[in-house]
Amino acid sequence: MNVGLGNILLEGRLENLIDKYNIGKETIFYKFLLHPFNRKTNFKYADWTLKQALSGNQYDEAYLNEIIPYLEKFERVGKNLDRKDINQYKSLLDFMNEVDNYKSKSEAKADSITVYENDDVLIVRPLTQRSSCMYGSRSKWCTAAKDNNRFNQYNTRGPLMYVIPKKGDRQKFALHYDTDLDRLVSFNELDMVVPNSNVPYIDRVKLYLKDNFNMGDIIGRINRKFSSIEDQKIKGIFKVGDFTIKDIKVGPGKITGRLGNDKFVLELQNDTFLFYLLKTNIWDQSPHLDHWNEVIGNSYKDEKNFFGFLITIIEYFVDKHKEAIKQVSGNKTAIKPPREGYKFLKKDGDYRYNQILDYIKEMKAKGEIPTKTDFVTKQLRSVGRDPSEIEMRGYLVNVFGALKDAGLITVYRSSERPYYRLDLGPNYDKWMEGETEIIRHPWGVKI
């Protein structure tokens, strides 16, 4: 096409757009049309742009003054976007946001950290969703997905890294380190969890996490959590070894409460736990926190279980001094939390658990053998039915189970019929004397 004919066609397109949208020569719309970019691109974006700017949306009209740099970038990179046709965009703002969010491969690489690289492997930590999608391409990872991408959800909980081999089968691995849980999880390209040991150069990943995120730093995590606890009271009674504690108060770096008739204090100072029992006149300190990996293993798994972890520490000291504590504490026997919320507060009255206990005592006084089936037959007036037909389930099973959990009854097996027999449990006499307490499970307490 000769230059003269080309200019005629361009002028014709310009006039058609002026007429179509009734554009005056003193308007920003006319100024936009005369921009060299429109002539350079044969006005291929001008019709859509004017349509949006003249749609009645005052914001789109304002954006017209800023649109040219976005159109220039779209001309260069539009083929790389999900919406490659400008007519797919609903407004100038929609279009400008899409172009703004696009980053080239070089830009995506800039949004990442190279953890380690040699001739065999690249270990990279993406910092943005775009970067994650680029390095995680051709995998099934939700952090590299086109739709419903979950990169941000993972990244807020801790760093995400990709191990990308350069040789061999080149199978990629994704690794996520949860800073709260101090846990590293690895995934293959099919998004299946695999052992960390399967990942090549896993030691390089762990070294990076240790240096930059204190992976495995149980000392630092305990210090940070304990020092940040707000003052609060903890309701309930908790078992520590052979004893129970209650009236518990926690605050920054300190937990206090009652152990029987004594008062205890647990503090953390200079990476060492200090433990006091005032009446028993016990003062002790734990080994340095480095020692707790061996002593408590996985007891401290995450911050949500921190109260349970503190109970574990108290139990360590109580067990160490239990003989001295027994002389002073006046401690009651702990009964584990029974099923279905039973508390066994009444020792008389027509409660089912009292009926069961009275039945066992009466049978033993007669020299007869107490059993579940016999109790059901007699107490529930099921005489006339074959005891073997009675099904022990539902409410009655819960009552028997709760009594057994509390140590108020035992169920043992005999070598002769009836095989399964009942007896009073090890905690029955103490319960009758008011020397038992129902405990809570510490791992259910959040602080």
Secondary structure, DSSP 8 states (H G I E B T S, - for coil): --HHHHHHHHHHHHHHHHHHHT--TTSHHHHHHTSHHHHHTTTTTHHHHHHHHTSS-HHHHHHGGGHHHHHHHHHHHGGGSS--SGGG-SSHHHHHHHHHH---HHHHHHTEEEEEE-SSEEEEEE-SHHHHHHHTTTS--GGG-SSS--HHHHHHHS-EEEEEESSTT---EEEEEETTTTEEEEE-TTS-EE-GGGSTTHHHHHHHHHHHH-TT-HHHHHHHHHHH---EEE-S-EEETTEEEEEEEEETTEEEEEETTEEEEEEEETTEEEEEETTTTEEEE---GGGHHHHHTTS---GGGHHHHHHHHHHHHHHHTHHHHHTT----EEE---GGG-----SSSS-HHHHHHHHHHHHHHTT----HHHHHHHHTT-TTS-GGG----THHHHHHHHHHHTTSEEEEE-SSSS-EEEEE-TTHHHHHTT-EEE-B-GGG---
